[in-house]
C-alpha cells in the first residue's frame, strides 16, 4: 500500500520543546517543517497545505491569533502556551483541536500529535467513494459524492451539479460543507464548493472543472490554493 503522507508545520517561537518522530506506523510518511517566527509561518501557510500545525509560544499574542484565524479549517491546530492568561480563547476557533499548557516534554507532544492524526487527520484521507441522503423537499435524495462536480449556494438552499443533472438541496452551503468529505470537497468561494477530483486546471483566480465549467476563487479563500494543489499532487492520483 502506498504510504500516506502528512505535512506538519511546527511554529516553535520559544525553542524549548523538540519533537521526535519515531513511532509512526510504516504506512505513514511524515514531512515536518520547523520555523521559529510568525513571519516565516505565515508565508508557508499561504503557499502550502499542512494537515497539522503546532504553535509553541510563551503566551498567545494578538499577532499569533490573527495567523491562527487565517488558517483553513481543514487544518488541525495544536497550541502550547505557559498559562491561560491570554487573549486567545481556543473555543473561538474551530480548527484548534488541542490547547495544552507547559511544561510539556517531547514525548507528550509526540503523543498529542499521534492522537490528533488518529482522530482528526486519518479519517479525512481514507479513500471515499460513498454517498449520503440530502433533503430535496418532502423527500430525501441519495447522491454519490463522486457524481458531484460542484455546489452553488442559492440563498438558504444549494444547487448540486452532477454531470447531467442539477438537484436542489434544502440545506445551506455551510451545512453542506460540514457534511461533505473534506478530502474531496473544497469551499473556494462563499457561493461555491467544488469536488477536487473534477479539477482540470487551477489558476490564481479561478478553477476549471473537467466538465468545462469555470468557477471563481473568492479573495478570502485564496489561501486554499495550496490545499487544492496538495490534493491534486498527493491524494487524487
N, C-alpha and C positions, 0 to 999 in steps of 0.2 A: 504494500500500500504506500502511495506517495506520502511523504511526511507532511503534516500540517504545519505551516509556517506562521509564526506570530511575530508581531513587531511591538516592542515596548520602548517607551521613552522614560528615562529616569532623570527628572529635573532635581539635581542634588545641589541645593543652594547653601548647604552648610558643610558638606564634605565630612560628615560624621558617621555615615552608615554605608558600608559596602554591601554589595548584593552578589551572592554566589549562585550561579545557575547550574546545578549539577545533579538534580534529582528528577528531571522531567522524563517522561516515557520516551522510548526510542522513536516513536512515530511523530514526535513533536520537534520541530526545528525552531529555535528561538533566536531572533535577531534583536540585539539590545543596543540602544543608543543612550549614551550618558552625556548630559550637558550640565553646565554649572551656572547658567544665567538665564533669566527670563527672556532676554532678547533672542538668544540662540534657540530657546524652546519655542518661542512664538514663530520664528522663521521656519523651523522644521514642521510645526503643526500646520502651517499654511501650505506647505509643499507636499507633505506625506500623511499617510493614514497610520495611526497606531491603535492596536486593539486595547492596550493598557498604557496609561500614563501615571507615573508616580511623582508626586510633588513632596519633596523633603525640605522643610524650612523651619526656622525658629518659631515665627508667628506668621500667620497668613495676612499679607498686606493687601491693600486695595488694588494694587497693580496685579498681584497674583490672582485675585478674584476675577479681574477682567479677563485675564488669559484663560482661566478655567471656564468662565462663562462662554468663551468663544469656541470651545472645543465641541465638535459634533457629538450628539448624544449617543451615537453608536460606540463611542469610546468609553471604556470603564476606567474610572479615575480613583486612585488611592492618594489620600492626603495625610501627611505625617507632620505634626506640629508639637510644640512644647506644652501648650495649655489651651484651654477653651476661651481664654480672654482674647478674643479676636473678632473682627467684624464679619468673619466668614461663618455662615451657617450652612453646613453640608446638606441640610434638608431642603434648601432652596434650589439645589442643582441636581437634576435627575440622574446624571451620569456619575456623580460622586458616590461610589459604591461603598468605600470604607474611609472613615476618618479615625485615625488612631493617634494616641499620644506617645511621646517619648518618655522614658527610654525604650528603645526597640533595637534588638540585636539583628544581625544579618539573617540568622536562621528564622526568626519570627517573621521578618519581612518576606523572606522567600516563601514561607508557609502561607502568608496572606496572599501573595501573588498566585500561588498554586490554587488557592481557594477561589480567587476571582476568575482565573482561567477556567476552572471546572464548572463554576456555577453560571457565569455570565458570558464567557467568550466561546468555549467549545460548542455550546448549543447553536450558536449563530453560524458556525462554519460546517456543520453537518450537511450532507447532501440533501437538498429539499426538492421534492417532486410531489408535493401534496396539494391539498385543496382545502377550502373552507366553505361554509354556507353563509351567504350575505343577505341582509334584508332588502327586498326589492318591491316593497309594498306590503300586501297582506300575506305574502309568502316568502320563503327563503330559497335562494337560488345557489346551487353548487357551482363554484368557479375554481378551476385549476389555476394555481399560481403560475405555472409555465405558460398558460394561454394568454396571460395579461401582458399587453405591450406598455400601456401607461394609464394613469388615472388622472382625471381632471376634476377639480372642485367646481360645484355649481351650487353656491350657497351652502346650505346645511346637508346637501347630498353630493354624490360624486358620479360621474360617468366613468365606467370601467371599459376601456377599449381593448377588445380582443381582435383577432385577425380580420374577421368578417362580421363582427357584431359589437354593439355598444349596449352595456347593461347599466341601468340607473340603479345605484345602490343608495339606500336611505341611511347613510352614515356620513359624518363629516370626514374630511381628508385627514384630520388629526387622529381620529379614531382608527381609520384605515391604516395609517402609518404605524400605529402601535400594534395592529393585528398582523400585518404582513411580515414575513421573514426578512430581517434586516440584511441578510446575506445577499438577497436578490433585489430588494426594492430600496430606492433612494429618493428622498424628497429633495428636489433640485429647484423648487420654486414654491411660493405659498399656494399655488394652484395646481402643481403637478407632482406626481410620483412616477418614476419610471422603473421598469424592470431592467436591471443591469444586464441580464442575459440577452436582451434585444438590442443592445447598443451597437451601432455601426461605426460612428465617429464621435469624437469628443473635441470641442474647442473651448476657448476661454469663456465663451458667452452662450453656447448652445450645444445641444446633443442631438444627433441624428440617429433614429432607430432604424432597424433593418426592414421596416415597412415604409421607409422614405419619409416618415414624419419627423419634423424638426421641432424641438421644444427649447424654450429659453432657459438659461440658468439664472435664477434670481441673484442679485448682487450679494445679499446676505447669506446665500447658500454656496458661494464660490469656494469656500473653504472645504467643500466636499469633493472638489475635483480630484484631489489626491486620493480620497477614498474610492472614487469611481475607478480611477486608474489602477488602484491596488486590486479591486475586484477583478478587473479585466486581466491583470497580469498573474494573479495568484489563485483565484478561486473559480474563474469561469472558463478555464482551459481544460 
